[in-house]
């Protein structure tokens, strides 16, 4: 959601429309038809009036961004706690790479990127920042040397997302190399 979009009440008719539209987007993306998503197509698939979609989201790009963010973020995701920063970052990077390389997640991620002109804030990025902060704070409390939060984001998370968006190889071995590199910065 953009900074100007008011928060919606979860529940009632609005939630039913949102859920139906989200499901329709997921189905179309799953069928490999992201480039054919239009408001009339979505409304037909979701069984809602196109006016409901226009009123709530305004355009397809805004809707795709919201759906992608919802698909790529999960409230309450706790970062791993293995007892060492190396263990935490390695487990976390593997979780992230496993998640974003799933075909459905990859399509959502690419759709989100395509829907954005200029990024001021991104819920996915902010969630990753918060997770990194938790792991780094725990490591500092144990007396471990740590890279900065920004280094973790720039040298672990960003390359993984970059590889996925541009169709480059991203797997657990790649994630492990990124963690090794960022820990060398500490």
N, C-alpha and C positions, 0 to 999 in steps of 0.2 A: 504494500500500500504506500502511496506517496504521502509526503508530510502534510499535504492539504486534505487528504481523504479522512473524513471523520471515522472514528472507531465504530464498528457495527455491534449491535447486541447479538450475542450468540443465542439462537433459539427462534422459534416461531417461523413464520412464512419466509422471512429474509434468510434464515439459515437453511431452509429447505431449498430455496432458489440457489443459494451459494453452493450447497452440496451437489445439487443436480448439475450446475454449470461446471464445477470442478471435475465431477465425474465425466462429463462430456469432453472436457479438455483432455483429461487423462486418456479417454478412449481414443480420441482423434490422434493424440500424440503417439499412443501405443500402436496405432495403425500406420504410423509414419506419414501422417497427413498434416503436420504442423504448418506447412506453407499454405494449406487450403482452409485454415481456420478463419471463419468470418462470423460476425455476430448472428446473421440469419442461420448459418449452418449450426452454430452452437445452440441457438435457441431451439431449433428443430430437434437436435439430438437430446437436449436437456428437457424438452417438453415444457419450456417456459416461453413467455412472450418476449420478443426481441427488445421491446421497450424496457423490460425489467433489467436486461443486461446493459443497455445504453445508459439507463438511469444510474445504475450502481457503479459501473466501470468506465463508461464513456467511450472506450475504444478497446480493440482487441489487444493492443500492446500492454495497456494497463492491466487488463485481465490476465494475460499470460504471465506478466511479472508477478502478480499476486499469487497465482497458482504455483508458479515455480518456487517462489520463496516458501510457500506453505509446504510444498513437497520436499524441499531441501533443508528445512529446519524442523526441529522437534523440541518443544519446550520440555525442560527438565532433563535433557541429555547431560549426564555427568561425565566429565573426562575420566579416563582410567586413573587408578591410584595404585601403582605397582610398588611404591617405596623408593623409586629413583626417577630422576628427571628423564634419563635415557629410556627407561622402561615405559614411563608415562607417554612421552612423545612418540616413541615407536608404536605403542599400542594404538594411540590416538590417530596417528598418521595412517596406520593400516585400516582403521575403522572408516576414516574419511575416504581414503582411496577406494576401498571396497564399496562404499556407498555411492560415490559419484561416478563410478565406472559401470554401474548397473545401467543397461540400455535406457530404461525409463527415466532414471535420474539424469543421465547424460542429455536426453532430449529436453527435459525440463530446464537444465542448466543452460543449454544452448538457446532455448526459447527466452529465458530470462535475459541473457546477454543481448539477444537480438531485439528485445523489447525496450532496451534502455538507450537513451541518447547520452545522458550525462548522469553519472552516479555521484550523489552527495552522501548518501548513506545506504547501506544494504543490510537487511536483517540477517542474511546468511553470514556475511563477513563479521558483523557485530557478535553473532553467536560464537563464531570461531575465536574471536578476540577474547570473549569472556571465558571460554574454555581454556585458552592458552594462559590467561591470567591466573586461573585457579591452579593449574599445574606449576607455573613458575613461582607463585606464592608458596606453595607447599615445598618446592625444592629449596627456595631461599630459607624457609623455616628449618629445613634439615641441614642448612649450611652448605648446600651445593652451589657451585658457580653456575650462573644462568645467562643465556643470551637475553636480549630484550624481547618484550612481547612483539614489537614490530618486526624484529628479526625472524621470529618464529613464523609470523604471518607471511612475511615477504619471501622467506627461504624454504618454507615447508608447504604452507597452504596455497599460496599464490601459484607456485609452479605446478602443483597437482591440478588445480582448477584450469590453469592455462593449457596444460596437456590435454585435458578432457575436452575443453571447448574447441580446440583446434585439431582434434582427432589424433593426437600423438600418443604414444604408449605411456600408460600410467598403471603401475601395479605395485605390489607390496615391496618389491626390490627397489623400485624407484623411490617409494616413500621412505624406506630405510636409508637410502643414500642421502636424501634431503635432511633427515634427522641427524645423521652423522655430520653432515656439513654444518648445520646450524649449531650443533653442540661444540664444534671446533671454534666457533666465534665467542664462546663464553670466556 
